[in-house]
């Protein structure tokens, strides 16, 4: 595993950080490894849910703009 300092870790894309956490977990004691793996999994799930919510927000915003435009035309 490549040694990463704190500054390099802060610049990693989330996907790479999750992968690095899974790799690092292999080199940790059992309890720490389990914790690191759980944190990586939760970060991955959070990232996925956030992307879904943002996509839903964008869709609703588009629908809202269309409805506003139609209401404005009706007046």
N, C-alpha and C positions, 0 to 999 in steps of 0.2 A: 504494500500500500504506500502510495506517495505521501510523504510528510507534508502536511499543510499547516501553515501558521494561522493565527487568528484572523489576520487581514485577508488572507487568501480564502479562508472559509467563508467570510462574510460576503465575498463576491461570487460565490458559487451559485449557479442557478439551483432552484429548489430540487429539481430532479437529480442533479449531481450530489447535492447535500444529502438527500435521502439514500442514494446509492452508497455514498461514503460512510454514512452512519451504519448501514447494514454490514459493510466490510469491517468497519472499526469494531462492531459488536463481536466479531469472531475472535478478536484479540483481547477481549475484556473478561474478567471473572464472570461466572454464571449470572449472578444477580444483576450486575451492571450491564451485561450483555442483553439480558431480557429487557431491562429498562430501556436501553438504547434502541433495541429492535421495536419495542412498543411505541417509543417516541417517533421513530421513523415512519412506522405504519400510520400513526395518527396524523402526522404532518402530511403524508401522502393523501389520506382521506380528506383532510381539511382542504388541501389544495384542489382536489377534484370537486368537492362540494362548492368551494368558492367560485371556481370556473363555471359551474352549472348555474349558480345563482346570478353571476354577472351576465351570462347569456340570457337567462330569463328576464333580468332587469332590462337588458337592451331590447329584447323582443317586446316587453310591455311598454317601454318608452316609444318604440316605433308605432305600436298600436295606439297609444295615447295621442301621439302627434297626428295620426291619421284621423282619429275621432275628433280632435280639436279642429282640424281643417274642415271636416265635413259639417260640424256644428256651425263653424264660422260661415260656411257657404250657405247654410240653410237660413241664416239671419238675413 
